[in-house]
């Protein structure tokens, strides 16, 4: 498994424009399983009323998906008072773009990417679904 934390607004020069992070839990292919396997993926948007991002709706959910053979990505989007609407919506859209742009490298079936959200994250998931 590959684990990485990605600042979604880091530009090509390494400058960081925001604090939103995407935590990736990516299954690796192997000779024993298949070198060419493509996995499903899910972008998880935890809830928190746009005031915080719930930890209990992030990593535990990602690990459950991972156990089922689904690559999981948890979005720690920016919240109030640091940012206002529409920044969280931009964060989910940017995250989906990152997943799609890296689908081949991360062995993701580009036609099997879902978005899962809880409470405020459910609202973001509806927006993110438009980018699937």
N, C-alpha and C positions, 0 to 999 in steps of 0.2 A: 504494500500500500504506500502511496505517496501522500504526504501531508504538507500543505503549504498555506501560508497566509499571504494574500495579495492585496496591496493597496490599489483599489480600482481606479483611482485618479492619478496614478503616477504616470508622467508622460515619458516620452522616449529619451529625454535628457536626465531622467531620474528625479525631476522636480515633482513634489507632491502637492496637489491642488485641493485635497479633501481628506477626511479621516475615515471614510467608509472602507471596510475590509471584507474580503471574500475568503472564507476558510474552505479549502478544498480537501476532500477525502477521496482519493482516486485509486481505483484498483489497478494493479499492474498486470500485464499479460506475461505469461511464462510458457516455456516449451511444454510443460506438463498439462497446461490447460489449453491454451491456443495463443499463438503469437498474433493472430489476426482478429481476435474477438473484439466486437464493439459492444460497449455497455450502455445501458440506459443511464440517464442522469436526472437529478432533481436539484433545483435551486430552492433552498429553504429560507423563508422570511419569517423570523420569530416575531411575536407580538411585543407589546409594551406601550401601547397608546401613544406612539410617536414621542414619548418622553424618555424611554430607555429601550434596550433590546434584551429580551428575556433569554438568559443563558439556558434555562431548562427547556426551552423550545428550539434550541440550536443544536449543540453537539449530540445530546442523547438521540434526537430525531435523526441526525445525519448517520450516526452509528447503526441505527436500526435499518435504514435504507442500505447502507454499505453491507450489512450482514446478508441482505437479499440480493447482492450483486449489482447494486445501483450506485454509481458514482454520486456523491453528495457534495453540495456547496452551500455553506451557510453565509448569508449576507448580514453583516453587522452594519446596517445603514445608519446614516447620520440622523440625529433627532434634535428636538427643541431642548433648550433654547439656542443651541449653537447654530441651527439652520432652520429655515422655514420652507413651506411648500414652494416649489415642487421638488426640492432636493432629494428626499427619499425615493421619489418616483424616478428621478434621474439615476439614482444609485442602483435600483433594480434593473433598469434598462441597460445600464453600462455593464452590470454583472452578467446579464444574459448574453450580451455581445462578446464578452471575454470567454464565456463557456463555448459559444459557437465558433469563435475564432480559433480556439485551441482544441476543438473536438477531435481532429485527427491525431494530434500529439498525445491527447489524454485518452485515446481509444473510446470515444463517445460516439454512439449512433446519433447523428444529427437529427434524425427523424423521431427520436425518442427522448426528448428533453421535456421535463415537467416542471411546474412551479408549485410549491406548497407553502401556505402561509397560515399564521394563527393571529386572530384579532386584527390589529393594525397591519400585521404582516400579510393577512388574508387580503386586505385592500391592495397592498403592494403586489401580491401574487396575481391579482386580476389584471393589473397593469402589465406585469411581466409576461403574462400569458399571451399578450398581443405580440410579443417579440419572439415567441417560440417558433 
